[in-house]
Amino acid sequence: MRSLLVLALAALGLYWYAERYGLAVGYPPFLPVFYWKYTGEARYPVRVTGLYDALKVKVSGKLSEGRLRVVLLKDGREVGERRYSGAFQEEVRFGVAPGDYLLRFELEEAKGQVRYDWVATKFAP
């Protein structure tokens, strides 16, 4: 009985924390990320070498609340951007040249689940 009470209190505490401060659980690109009223951003540096001409980003998920913004930056300048809310599944290709890029995922009051994956690759015309 005590174990059940401790478990219920822990769940209630986790719910209170998520409602007040937001919560994100998961690790992209290997696992989906679950959000509960989460506001924040994740940054991933990407190095592109001479053979690549596109950065492919696969984004799928369902947000019951909030928004997701995927931004690709080079030297602080925005190269490409996509915005998502609700249910979505898309494979975005950003044109790139050799160099260092920053892939940024920005979330605002997100509540739901999102799966990310990205790769720099050469595409046939």
C-alpha positions as CSV (number, residue, x, y, z in Angstrom):
1,M,0.0,0.0,0.0
2,R,2.9,2.4,0.8
3,S,4.5,1.7,-2.5
4,L,1.3,2.6,-4.3
5,L,1.0,5.8,-2.3
6,V,4.7,6.7,-3.1
7,L,4.1,6.0,-6.8
8,A,1.0,8.1,-6.8
9,L,2.8,11.0,-5.2
10,A,5.7,10.7,-7.6
11,A,3.3,10.8,-10.6
12,L,1.4,13.8,-9.1
13,G,4.7,15.6,-8.6
14,L,5.8,14.8,-12.2
15,Y,2.5,16.1,-13.5
16,W,2.8,19.3,-11.5
17,Y,6.3,19.9,-12.7
18,A,5.4,19.3,-16.3
19,E,2.4,21.6,-16.1
20,R,4.4,24.4,-14.5
21,Y,7.8,24.2,-16.2
22,G,7.4,21.9,-19.2
23,L,8.9,18.5,-19.8
24,A,10.7,16.7,-22.6
25,V,11.6,13.0,-22.6
26,G,13.5,11.3,-25.4
27,Y,16.7,11.5,-27.4
28,P,16.7,12.3,-31.1
29,P,17.5,11.0,-33.7
30,F,17.2,7.5,-32.2
31,L,14.1,7.8,-30.1
32,P,10.9,9.9,-30.4
33,V,10.7,12.8,-28.0
34,F,7.6,13.3,-25.8
35,Y,6.8,16.9,-24.8
36,W,4.4,18.2,-22.2
37,K,4.0,22.0,-22.4
38,Y,7.7,22.3,-23.3
39,T,9.3,25.6,-24.6
40,G,12.9,25.4,-25.6
41,E,15.3,24.5,-28.4
42,A,17.7,21.9,-29.4
43,R,20.8,22.6,-31.5
44,Y,22.8,20.1,-33.5
45,P,25.9,21.1,-35.4
46,V,26.2,19.4,-38.8
47,R,29.4,19.4,-40.9
48,V,28.9,19.1,-44.7
49,T,31.8,17.9,-46.9
50,G,32.3,18.3,-50.6
51,L,30.1,15.6,-51.9
52,Y,26.8,16.6,-50.3
53,D,24.3,19.0,-51.8
54,A,21.3,18.6,-49.4
55,L,20.5,18.2,-45.8
56,K,17.5,15.9,-45.4
57,V,15.5,16.3,-42.3
58,K,12.6,13.8,-41.5
59,V,10.1,15.2,-39.1
60,S,7.0,13.3,-38.0
61,G,4.7,13.6,-35.0
62,K,1.5,14.9,-33.5
63,L,1.3,18.0,-31.3
64,S,-2.0,18.6,-29.6
65,E,-0.8,22.0,-28.5
66,G,2.1,24.3,-29.4
67,R,4.4,24.6,-32.4
68,L,7.6,23.3,-33.8
69,R,10.0,25.2,-36.0
70,V,12.9,23.6,-37.8
71,V,15.7,26.0,-38.8
72,L,19.0,25.5,-40.7
73,L,21.6,28.1,-40.0
74,K,25.0,28.8,-41.6
75,D,27.3,31.4,-40.0
76,G,24.3,32.7,-38.1
77,R,22.2,33.3,-41.2
78,E,19.0,31.3,-41.8
79,V,19.3,29.0,-44.8
80,G,15.9,27.3,-44.5
81,E,12.9,27.0,-42.2
82,R,9.8,24.9,-41.7
83,R,6.9,25.3,-39.2
84,Y,4.7,22.5,-37.8
85,S,1.7,22.1,-35.6
86,G,-1.0,19.4,-35.3
87,A,-0.2,16.1,-37.0
88,F,2.6,16.1,-39.5
89,Q,5.0,13.9,-41.4
90,E,7.5,15.4,-43.9
91,E,10.9,14.9,-45.4
92,V,12.5,18.3,-45.9
93,R,15.5,18.9,-48.1
94,F,17.6,22.0,-47.5
95,G,20.2,22.9,-50.2
96,V,23.7,23.1,-48.7
97,A,27.3,23.7,-49.7
98,P,30.4,22.4,-47.9
99,G,30.8,23.9,-44.5
100,D,29.5,23.9,-40.9
101,Y,25.8,24.3,-40.3
102,L,23.5,24.4,-37.2
103,L,20.2,22.5,-37.2
104,R,17.9,24.0,-34.6
105,F,14.5,22.6,-33.4
106,E,12.5,25.3,-31.6
107,L,9.4,24.4,-29.6
108,E,6.8,26.6,-28.1
109,E,4.4,25.2,-25.5
110,A,4.6,21.8,-27.3
111,K,2.4,19.0,-26.0
112,G,2.7,15.7,-27.9
113,Q,5.3,13.5,-29.6
114,V,7.8,14.3,-32.4
115,R,10.4,12.1,-34.1
116,Y,13.5,13.7,-35.8
117,D,16.1,12.3,-38.1
118,W,18.6,14.1,-40.4
119,V,21.4,13.3,-42.8
120,A,23.5,15.2,-45.4
121,T,23.4,13.4,-48.7
122,K,23.8,13.7,-52.5
123,F,20.6,13.5,-54.5
124,A,20.2,12.6,-58.2
125,P,18.5,15.3,-60.3
